[in-house]
Amino acid sequence: MNMRRMLVALAALAVGGAPALPAQGDDVTLMAIWGSGPNDIWVVGGAPAALHWDGQAWNEIPLGVRLSGGLRALWGSGPRDVYAVGDNGQILHYDGRAWQPMTSGTDRELVAVVGRSPTEVYALARSYGDREPSFVLRYNGQIWSATPLPFPAEVNDLALFGPDVLVAASVSYEPRPGDRRTVGVLARMSAGRWTTSGWDGQRVSDEVVGGAGWKSISVGGTSVLLFGERTDGTPAIALSSGGGVWAMLPPAVSAMSRTGIQAAFAFSDGTPVALYDGPGFARYASGRWTPVVPTTPQQMMMQMMQQQQAGVPPPPQQQQQMMQMQQMMQNPMMMMIMMAAYDMSDARAVWGTSANDFYVLAGEGRIVHVVGDQVTIAYDQSCSEPMAAAMNPVCQMLQTQRMQQPQIR
């Protein structure tokens, strides 16, 4: 257990919005999240069980197989048709009752999965090196078949835009000896044929798309967003509206700390969101980024106190939370750890219904839930360790909230 995990086990992290899960094991990385709606959310990673949110509680659902490596991506057409893909060609399918393995026909690492229906699902297989093309697997409802990309590249993500399949990738090359550069590739499969932009296999064909190595691609409405890194390591975000001309977005730095970003996504409402490499995030609209600093427990307590001063008494549950926060605020170490709880750095994946309601798989086994400008911890892996949970006020608070939560009938 690292130092941060040890501190978490001894102090409060934050006020959470859902109870902790049963033990997933120490330092199990959560890698992928997907949901059919707010009351049906799946999370997978390196554990032998998937995590499922049913609108009231997180539960472990056994995968029923011995994993060979981890699971890295999730997608489903609905609650009874969910796919998980990962290392060594692993594909698992959930039919509404149980998870079952599928035959992929490959032992390569599968890094992404998307689809349109139960009979049209795509998975992205990464090649072993820079001399062998990666490929896209397609499932037609019966079997998976492979279509190779037109040239070798490090493929990282997959998306669907209209009738097309889009692959985000990067290539390293040396225009001159000792001058190694990273360029981006956007491969598009339309009607069974590949076209590329950014890098065409020999040269940079588009200065924007080729301006960075792309780590992720997301589609929101009529917008397509690419996120990656330039050769010097600085982050880059490219946006295309309507699938046409690409443009680099301005840097989404934090107004407070000037920290950079470590992930960016476009949601179904078309709004880009950038996660800071530190506390907070930003939304992009009208040509600029608007930083959002999550509301801390201190600010929540101030709001409660202002309500009391205005003659609006808080409900009993809020009064209990206020007492707990007052006790924790007397300890500077606890306050420091609570602030760290809102750190979304090392984010692995994001899923949400809009830019105003989304989940982030953050570092240290945390699931963060963002609603508007409010951020809560939906799950904290440290609470799955009985001894640590017994000393961790946040785990006690989560347990109290679970007991007070109305039962779904």
N, C-alpha and C positions, 0 to 999 in steps of 0.2 A: 504494500500500500504506500503510495507516494505521500509527500508532505501535505499537499493540498487535500487529499482524501482524508488524511489523519486529522487535519484541522476541521474538515467538514464533519467528521465523526464526533467532534467535541464541541461544536458550536452550531448555531442556527444559520441556515443558508438564506431562506426566504419563506414567504407565505405561499403555500402551494395551493393548487386548485383541484387536486385529486390525490387519493391515497397512494402510498408506495406499493410497489409490486413485490411478490414473493422473491426469494433469493434467485438471482441470475448468475451468481458467481462473481468473484472479485475481478474488477477491471474488464468485464465483458463489454466490448464496443457495440454501441447501437449504430447501425449503418444506414437503414432505410426506413421510410415511413410513407404510408399511403392510406387514404380513407375513401369510402364511398359516400361519407357524410359525417356530420359532427358526432354521431353516436355509433360509428363503425370505423375505427382506426386501427391499423396494424403497424407494428414495429418489429423488425428483425435485425439480426447482426451475427454475433459469434456464438450465441447461446443455442442449446438444443430445443428451445421453445420460442414461439413467437409471442409477442405481447399484444393484447387486444383490449381496446377501450370500447365499452358498450354504452357509454353515456353516463355511467354511474361508477364504474370501477375498472381498474386495469387487471387483467387476468392473464395467466400463462396458458397458452394452448400448445401442447406438445406437438412437435413436428413429426414425430413417429419414425424418424430416420437418424442415423449417425452422420453428422455433417462432416464433410471433408473440406475443411476451411470454413469461411464465413459466407453469409448471404449479404449481397451488396445492393440490391434494388428490388422494388415492389411496384406492382401495378395490378389493377383489377377492372373488369367491366362492371362489377357489381358485388354485393355482399357474398354471393355464392360462386364467384369466379375470380380468384385472386392468384397471382403468380409471383413467386420469389425466385430470384436468380443470384448466382454467386460464383465462388471459386470452383475450379476443376469441372466446369460445365454443369454444375448443379442447377436443376430447375425443380421447384416444388409447386404444386397446385392445390388450392383450397376450394372445395366444392360446397361449402356451407356446413359441412359436417366434420371433415378432417383434412389434414395435409397429406398429400401423396407425392412421391417422386415421379418425375417424367424423364424420358430418354431424350437427351439433347443431341446426341451424336458427336459431342466434342468434349475434350477435357480442358479447354481454354477457360480463362477467367471471363465471366459474364458480368459486365459492369453496368448495364442499364436494361430496362424492359418497359415497353409502352404498347398500346394497342388501341383498336377501335371497337372490337367486339370479341366474343369468345372464339370466333373463327378467323381473326386477324390480329395476331399478337407478334411483336418483334422484340428480339433480344440482341444486344451488342456484344460480340465476342472479340476480346483484345488479343492481338498477335503476340508471339513470344519475343519478337525482336523487331528491329527496324528494316529487316529485309523480307519479311513475310506479311502479306496483306491481312488485315483483320477482316471480319465478315459480319453480316447481319443474319441472324436466324429468324425465320418466319414460321409461325404455327398456324395451320389452316383448320384447326379443330380436330386433327387426327395425328399429324406428324410435324416435326420441326425440320426445315430445310435451310441450307446456307446459300447466301449470295456474297461473294467476296467484294471488298472495296477495290477501286481501280488501281491503287498503289499503296505501299506500306506507309503507315502513320500510327502514332499513338492515339488510339481512339479513346474517348472519355465519356461521351454521353450521347443520348439518342432522343429524338423528339419527332412528333408528327405535325405536319402543317398542311392543311387541306388534304389532297391525295398523296402528298409526298412524304418520304422518310428522310429526316435530316440527321447527320452525324457530325458531332463536334470533335475535332482532333488537333494535334500539333505535330510538327516535324522539325527536327534539328538538322541544320546543314551548315557548311562552311563555304561562303562565297570566296574567301581567301584563306590560305593556311593559317590556322590559329585564331580565326575570327568566326567562332561558332555562334550561330543565331537560332532563335526559336521563332517559327512562323505558324500561323494558324491555317487550318483547313476546315472548310464547310463542304461536306459531301452531301449531295441531294440525289435520291433515287426517285425517279418519276417514270411511271409506266414501265418499270423494270430496267431502266437505264440510268447509269450514274453520270452526274456532272459534278464538277468541283469548282470552288472559288477560294481565293486566298493563296493557295499553293497548288499548282497544277501538275506537280511531279518533277518539275525542272526549274520553275521560277515563281516569283510572287506575281500573281495575276490580279490581285485586288489589295490595295494598300491598307484598307480598313480591316477586312477579314483576315488578311495575312499579317496584321500588325501585332498579333499576340498568339501564344499557344492556348487553345481553348480547353477549359476544364469542364464546362457545363453549358447546356443549352436548354432553354425553356420557352414555351409558347403561351402567351396570354392574349386571348381574343385574336386580333389581327397583327399582334406584335410578336417578334422573335428576338430573344435576348441571348447573347453570348457572354460568358464570363471566363477570364483567364489571366495569364501573366505575360508581360513582355519579356524580352531577353534579359533586361536588367532586374527582373523580379517585381516590378511595379504592377499593380492590378490594372486590368483593362475591362471595360464593358462596352459592347457594341450592340446597337439596337436597330432593328429594321421594322418599319411599319408597313403592313400589307405584303411583306415578303419581298419588298423591292430594294431600294438603295439603303446601304448600311451607313451608320454614323457612330463615331465614338462618343460616348457620354462623358461629361466632365467628371473629374474625380469626386467620389462620394466620401470625403473625409469628415471626421467628426468635428463639429464646431467647438467642442470642449477640449479634446486632447490632440486634435489633428491626426489621430490615428487613421490608418488606411482601412480597407475593407478586405474581407477574406471569403466572401461569397455574395452572389447576386442572383436574383430570380425574377421572373415575370409571372404574375398570378393570372387567374382566369379573367379578372376585370381589366387586364392590360397594364396594371401598375407595376413598375419595377421596384424591387426592394433590395437594398444592400445591407448586409450584416457587417458591422464593424469588427475589426480584429481587436475587440475589447467590448466594453459595455455599450449596448444600444444598437440602433439600426437607423436607416433612412429610407424614405419613400421619394420616388421621382415623379414630378408632375410639373407641367407648364415650364419645362426647360430648366428646372433646378431640383436639387435634392433638399428635402426637409428632414433634418435630424430629429430623432425621437430618443430621448433619454428616459428609460423606464422609470415608472413611479416606484420609489423605494418604500420600504416599510415606514421610514420616518415620515415621508410625505403622506402616506396613508393615515398615520396617526394624527398628523396635523389636520387633515381633512375631517377626521372624526371629531377632533376637538372643536373645530370651527362649526360643525353641525350642532354640537352641544351648546356652544355660545349663542347660536342662532335660535336656541329653543327647540331643536330637533333631536330628541334623545335617540341614541343608536340602539338597535336591537340587542338582545342579550349576547348573541354570538359575536357581534362587533365589539361589545364591551369586554368580552373575554380576550379577544384578539388584542385590544388596546392594552390590557394589563400585561399580557405576554410580551408585547413589543416594548413596553416601558421597562420591564425587567431586562430584556436583552440589550436595550440601548444604553444601559449602565455599564456594559462591558465593551470597551473599544475593540477587542479582538473579535467579538461576535459581530459587531457592526461591520468590521472589515470583511468578514466572511460573507455577511449578507450582501454586501455590495458585489463581491465576487460571484454571487449566484446569478447575477444578471449578465455576466460575461458570456457572450455567444461565440467567442473564439473557438476554433477547432470544430466548427459546425460541420456535421456530416451530411445532413439532408434536411429538406424543408417540405412541408405539405400544408395546404390550407385551402379554404373555400374562397378567400380573397386576400388582398393586401392588408385588410383590417382584421383578419381572423386566421392565424396560421400557427403551426407548430414547428419548432426547431429542435433537431437532435444535436445538442451541444456537447461539449467535452465532459469528461468525468461521469458519464452515464446519466446525464440529465436530459429531460424533455421539457422545453420551454414553450409556454402557450402565450401568444400575443393576441390581445383583443383590443383594437383601437390603439391607444397609446399605453395601455396597461399590460404588464408582463407578470406572469406567475410561473412557478415551477409546477408542472403537471406530474412529474415523476423524478425521483432522485434515487439513484442506485445505492447510495450509502445507507438508505433506510432499510435495505433488504438484509443488512448485516445486523443480527439481533443485538450484539453487544454495543455496536456503534449507535444503533437506533435508540437504545435505552438512554444514552447520554446526549442525544441530539434533539434539541427543542423543536426543530422543524418536523421531525418524525412524529413527535408527540402532538404537534399542532395538526398534522395531516390526519393522524388517527382520530383526533377530536372532531375534525371536519367530516370525516367519514361517518362517524357515529351520528352526527347531527344532520347528515344529508338525507333528504326525503327518499323513501324507497319507491322504485318504479313498479307499478302494478299493471 
